Structure formats: C-alpha cells, structure tokens
Amino acid sequence: MSDPTGRKAVAAVWRIDSARIIGALTRYTGDFALAEDLAQEALAEALVTWPREGVPNNPAGWLLTVGRRRAIDAFRRRSARDEKYAAMAHHLPEGGALTGAEPGPAPDDVLWDPDQIDDDTLALMFTSCHPVLSREAGVALTLRVIGGLTSDEIARAFLVPTATVQARITRAKKTLGAAGVPFEVPPVSERPARLAQVLSVVYLIFTEGSSASSGDEVIRFDLAGEAQRLARILSRLMPEEPEVHSLLALLELTAARFPARRGPDGETVLLQEQDRRRWDRSAIARGRAALAKATDAGRGYGYYGLQAAIAECHALASSVQETNWVRIVALYDGLGRLAPSPVVDLNRAVAVSMAQGPAAALPLVDSLAGSDAFKDSHQLPGVRGELLRRLGRVDEARTALEQAVRLCGNERERAVLARKLAEL
C-alpha cells in the first residue's frame, strides 16, 4: 500500500539536498547536464519506491547511490570498457546493481564528506550562474539545481509558461556544455567577477519575490524565501566575502517588513502606514548580524552593503518621521557613485523628499524623465505624482498618477495608485 508520507519525504529531501546530490554527481561524471538528468531519474525512482517500501535511513545517500548507478548504466551503454565506467564502478558500494534493472533500496551508509559537499555546492552555484548564460537562464537553472524547484514551480513564480522555463533550462545546459564550462570553484583571481554574477542572480530572484512585477500578489513569499535560503548557503560557503554577508543582510532586513506590507485582504500597505510592531525582529537581528560581519572585513560597504545599510536605517526607526533620512541620502550618494543607475537616482530623490521636502526632490525626478529605464514603468510617474500631490499641484499630480496606474503591472500596487488618484 502506498504511503503518502513517502512522497512528502521525497519533496522535502529534494528541496534540502538536491544541490548536494547534483554537485556530487557532476563531480563523478564530469558532465553537468548528465548529472542533472541522473538526479531527476533518482528522484523519479524515489517517488515510486519510498511510498511503497518506506523512507530509507539516509534519504540523500539513497538518491545519490541511485544516481551513481544510473550514471554507470549510461557510461556502460556508451562503451563496455570505458575508463570512466571502470572508475565509477570502483566507487559503487559493494553489491550495487550494474544494469538498468530495478536497483532496489540503496545502502544507508553512503558517506558525505562535508568539505567535498561544500566544494560541490559552491561549484554548482558558480556553474549555474556562469556569465555565458543569460540572466533569465541563470535564474531558472539556479532555482532548479540549487533551489530544488520544479519547472512548474519556477513558472508559477515568474508567471510564465512551464514550457518557457523548461526551454530556458535546456538551453542553459546546452550552452554550458558547448562553452566547455568546467565544474569547479573558480580560481581566486576569477572569483570577484564570477561572484558578482552569482549574487546578482540571487538578488534578482529576491527582488521579483519581494516586489512582484505582475500578478495579483505584492509579495511572492516562496520566491523571496528561496533567495534568502540561497544567500544563507552562500554565506556559509564563502564566509570571507563581505558582499555575500551584505546581500544576506539586505534580504533579511527587507523581508523583516513583509508581515506589515500586506493588509488583511492582501492589499499593499505603504511604508508610512505600516504597523512596525509587526516587523519580524528576529529577521532584523539576523540582518544586522550579517551586516556586522560585512563591516568587520574593513573594506567598506559595497553595492549590497550600502543597500543593506539603508534597510538597517528603516529597521532601527520607530516611524517614518524618526528615520535618519539624511544618512539614507548619503548612502544613496555612495551607491550612485559605485553603481550609477536611474533607479538609484529615483530612490535617492525619494529620500531627499523626506529629508528636505518635495520641492527639493521634484527637479531630481524630472531630470530622469527621459531615461529608458522608466519607459514602460509606473515608478517614475508614481513618485512624481506623490511629490506634486504634496506640493498641492493637484492637476499635475492627477496626470502623473493616471499614467502610473496605466503602466503598473501588479494589481495590488495599481490599487494603491488608484486610491491615491481617487483621493485627489
């Protein structure tokens, strides 16, 4: 009789250990695409076996052993005398099946070398976020092999068809293979550039989760939570890198406000209207601790450190009025010098409006009107409409807010803009 707890156990183990399993199989086979396929085959085998025969004592070891056996079968089909097949067979636990027949339960005594696991997981992160991949492909592949999400889950998170996600993952694996990307932690000289790509992918996943660009939910908790989990893994694997801790700090401090950002009916609650007693104090403490680790490195704040420091200013304030807006403006000044962008300039203008008033901020916003970054975005007209409203220029504010409503893709944020418009 099938036990439903078996299927739940498969899902839980896969979410926790998929990166370790795929990493180990990639190291054994030397083929990233093959390893991902082998891991999926092991997963399918577990979905059949565990509900029927029970969950093994070492579930991750079971999946890894089945994946190894599938690898041996694959190499055997290519060549009965292949040297790699012989090397793989040497590592197989005694008594393992060497054919495509039913493997039976895998041994529970498969040993996991912690150092090797960390190396494999880190190499997997660098591989799935390699610069040869497009941003969309890197995100999809990272969520698949590191996060353990299915194609359906990734598609739901980004509101795209499952076929699109599957095509991105397939294309990514082919690209990595064609480019001959090695499965390894990059040499020290290459790590800063490669690490920037890894951090960027994790940040992009969190950004889409924390401020959904479309759909009817302002926050996609599963997506944001997955990014936090990836950042925690990375901070454990690369504890000497301050920007890794900075990114984790930024994610924790931002996520701390999630409980107060949604009203009873799922509507968006703006910062000035949030009940700060609902902010997650544990997340704030974790974020500040991570930022302190970044600070202890003594290199000064980087791109994520500056943003985390801004988030800390909000976390420490008892109200919008008590927020240290002067410091936030200064931090945005540093961010603008380090990584100039129209989005940074717009956020700085909002901080200026709080520190010096809307009249000081409006020219800064107007100077961004020609930027391609806001061509199809509601952000610029939304901010401009709010500043004009505060200045009492009602007709101009109405025009700007009407444009913002028209451009906004998220239903919850559009409702907030529409409410502001109605209040005029």
N, C-alpha and C positions, 0 to 999 in steps of 0.2 A: 504494500500500500504506500502511495506517495505521501511524504511528509512535507507540508508547506513550509515548515521551518528550514528545510534544506535549501529551498530556493532563496529564502531571505538571507541565509548564511552565505550563499554564493555571492549575492549582491553586495553584502557588507564586506566580505573578504576582498572582492574585486575592487571596490572603491578604495580600500585602505592599501592593498598590496599590489595593485596592477602595475604601478611603475617599477617596483622591485622585480616583479616577475618578468616583465618585458625587458627591463635592463639586463637581467641575468641571462635571458635567452638571446639577447642581442650580443652579449659578450661571448656566449658559447658558439653561436652560429656565424657571427661577423656580418649579419645581414639584418638591418633594422626592419625592413618591410616583412621579411620572413618571420622574424621574431614576433611582430605584432599579430600576424596571421596565426602563428602557433599558439600564442596566448589566447586568442579568441577560440581556437579549437579546444584548448584545455577548459576554457570557460563553458563551452557548449557541453563538453563531457561531464563537467561537474553538475550542470543543470539537470542532467539525466540521472547521474549516479547518486548524488548526495540525498535527494529526496527519497530515493529507494533504499539506500544502504546506510544512510546516516552520515553526519558530518565527520570527517577524519580529525584526528587529534591535532594534526598540523596542516590546516587547510591550505596555506600558502605553499608549503612544501609539496603537497599533493598536486596542486596546479603546476608548479614548476617541473615536477617529475614527469607529469603527463606531457607538458610542453616539450621537454627534452626528448621523450620517446617519439613524439610526432616529428621532431627535428631529425632524429636518426632515421625514421622512415623516409623522410623527404630526401635526405642525402643518399640513402640506400637506393631509392628509385633512380637517382641520378647516376650512381655508379656503385656497384657492389664492393669495389675495392678502394673507394675514395678515401684519401688520407684523413679528411676531416671527419668522415663517418667513423673511422677507427678511433680517432681522438675522442669523439663524443661518446662512443661506446665505453671507453675506459672510465669515464666519469659516471656512468649509469650505475645505480645501486644494484647489487648482485640479485640476479633473478628477474631483472626487468625484461619486459617484452620487447622484441626487436622487429616485430612485424606490425602491419596495420590492424591486427586483430584487437579485440576488446582488451584494454590494458588492465582492467581490474583496479582495485584500490591501490593508490600509491603509498609507499612507505611513509611513516610519520617521522622518521629520523633524519630527514634532509636537513643538513646544517646550513645556516646562513651566517656568513662572515660579515659582521657589522661594517667593517671598513670597506669591504668589497661592495656591500649593498649601497653604502653612501656614494661610492665612486660610480656605480652603475646608475643610480638615480640622478646624480648630478650630470653625468654624461648624457643621459636621456633627455634632461631638460635642455642642455645646450644643443642637442641634436634636433629636438622638436621645435626649437626656436631659432634655427640656423638662419643667418641673413639671406641665404639663397631662396628662402621661402617668402611668399607674400605674407603680409600681416594677417589676412584672413585665414590662409592655410596654416600659419604658425599657431594661431589661436585654436583652430579646430583640432589640429594634431596634438597640441598640448593638453587640451581638455580630454581628448580620447586616451592618450597613453599615460599621462601623468595623473589626470583627474579621475580616470576610470569611467567617464560619462559615455553613454551610448550615443550613436548618431542621432537618434530620436530626441534625446535629452538636450544635446547641443542645438539641434534645430529649433526646439521649443524655446530655448533660452534666447536665441538670436532672431526668432520669428522668421526663419527661412525654411524652405522645404528640406526634408530629410535627404532627398536626392542631391541637393546642393552641398550639404555637409559631407556626404559620402564622396562626392566628386572632389571636393577640396582635399579630403584626407588621402584619397587615392593619388591625386595629382602631387600632393606633398611628398608621399613616399617615393613616387617615381622621380621627382625632382632630386631628392636626396640621393637616390641610387645613381642617377645619371651624373650628378656632380661629384660622385665618389666621396661624399662626406663621411669621414671616419667617426666611429663610435668611440669617443674619448672626451675626457675633460681637456679643454684647450690648454696649450702651453701658457705659462704665466704672462708672456708678452702679448698674447692674443685675448686674454680674459676680459680686460676692461671693455673693449668694443663688443665682444660677444655677450658679456653680462648685460650690457645696456639693452640688447635685443631681448634677452630673457625677461628682464624687469619690465620692459615696455609691453610685452605680451601679457604678463600677469596684471599690470596696471590697466591695460585695455579691457581685460576680462572684468575687473572690478568696476571700472568706470561704467561699462554697459549695465552691470548689475545694480550699481548704486543709483544711477540716473538713467533709467531705461529710455532709449531714444524713440521708441514707438510702443504701441500696445496700450493696454488699459491698466497697467501696474506701474507705479512710480519707482518701485524697488523690486528687483528680482533677487530675492534673498539667496536662492540656491546658487546663482551665478556669482554673486558677491562673496558668499561664503566659500565657494571653491577657490576663488582668488586668494582669500585670506589663508586657506589651507596650503596653497602652493607657496605663498610668501613665508609661511612658518617653516615649511620643508626647506626652502632655500636658505633661510636664516640659520637653520641647524647645520646645513651642509657647507655654508660659506660664512662662518661666524666672524671672519676677519674683514669682511667687506662692509663698510659703514652704510653704503647706499642700500644694501639688502635690508639692514635693520631699519633704515629710514623708510623704505617702502612699506615694510610691515607696520611701522608706527603710523604711517599715513592711513593705511587701510583700517587699522584698529580704531584710530581716533575718529575717522569718518563713519565707520559702522556703528560706533557708540551712539550716534544720534538717530539711528534707524528707528528705534521704538517710538520716538516722538515725531517722526517725519510723516507718519500716516495717521489720519483721523479714524474714527470708528467705522466709517463706510469706505475706507481705503483712499480717501481724498488726501491730496498733498497738504501738509502743514508747513508753512514758511518758517524760516529760522526765528524771526521776531515773534512768532506766535507759538512756538514750541514750549511745552512744559518740560523744563530742563531736569525736573526731578525724575523724568522717565529715561533720561540718558543712561546708558549702560556704564556704570562706574568701574566695573571690572575691565571692560574693554579700554576705557580711558587709562586705567592703571597699566595695562599691558602695553598700550601705545606709548605712554610716557617712558616706560622702562626700555622699550625698543629704541626710542629716540635718544635716551641717555646713553645707550650702547654706541649709537652712531656718533654722538658727541664725544665720547671718550676716546675715539680714534684720533682726535686732534687735527683733523684735516679740514674742518669747516663744513657747513652744510652743502650738499649737492642738490640736484634737481628735486629729488624726492624728500630730502631733508628739509628744504625750505618750505615745501608744501605741508610737510608734517608739522613744522613749527607753527605754521598758520593755523592748522587744525587744532594744535595744542592751545593756541590763544583763545579759540572759541570754547574749547573744553574747560578751560580754567575760569571763564567769565560766568558770573551769576545771571547776566542778562545781556541783551544786545547793547544797551547803553553802557554797561560796565566793561565791555570788551575793549581790549587795548588796540584800537584801530590804527593808531599811529605806528605801532610796531608792525601791524599787518601790512600797512602801506610800505614800510621799509623792507619787509621780507619780500613783497611783490617787486620792489625795485631790484633786489638781488636776483630774484627769479627771472625778471625781464632781461637783466644783463647776461645771465647764464644761459638762458634758453628763450630768446625773444620769440614772441608769438602774439597774434591778435587776441587770443583767448586770455592769455596772461594780462594783456593790457586792459581788457574789458573787466576782468576780476579786480585789477588794481583800481580802476575807475570806481567800481562799486565801493571799495574800501575807502577811497578818497571822499566819496559822497558821505560816508559815515563819519569820517574824521574831520572834514572841513565843510561839508554841506553840499547839496546838489548843484549849486551854481558853479562850484569848483570842478565838479566831475563831468558836467554836461559837455564842455568842449573836448574833453578826452574821449568821450563816447562818440561824439560827432566826427572826430578825426578818424575813426575806424569804419565809417560808413561805406567806404569804397573797397573794403577788404573782401577778398574772395572767400575767406574763412566763414563769413556770415551771410554769404549769398543766399542760401536757402535755409537759414537758421532763424529761429524765433528769439534767440538770446539777445542780440543787439537791439531790435525794436522793443523787446520786453523791458530791458534795463532803461532804455531811453524813455519809454512811456512812463515808467515809475519815477524817473528824475523829473520829467515835465509835470507829472501829477504833483509832486512835492513842491514844485515851483509855482503851482497854481495856473499853469498854462494848459487849461483843460482841453481845448480843441486839438492842440498838437499832441497831447497825451493820448487822446482818443484815437487819432490817426495811427500813432505808433503801436498802440495796443491792438488795434484791429489787424494790423499787419502781423503782429506776433501771434495772435490767435490763428490767423490763416496759415502760418508757416509751422506751427507746433504739431509734431507728430505723435506726442504722447497725450492720451486722453485726459489723464489726471492733471498734468501741467496745463493743458489747454483750458480745463475747467477753472483753474486758479486765475489765468489771464482773463478769461471771460468774466469772472466775478469782479476783477478789478475794473474791467471795462464797464460793466453794469453799474458799478458804484460811482462812476463819473457822471 
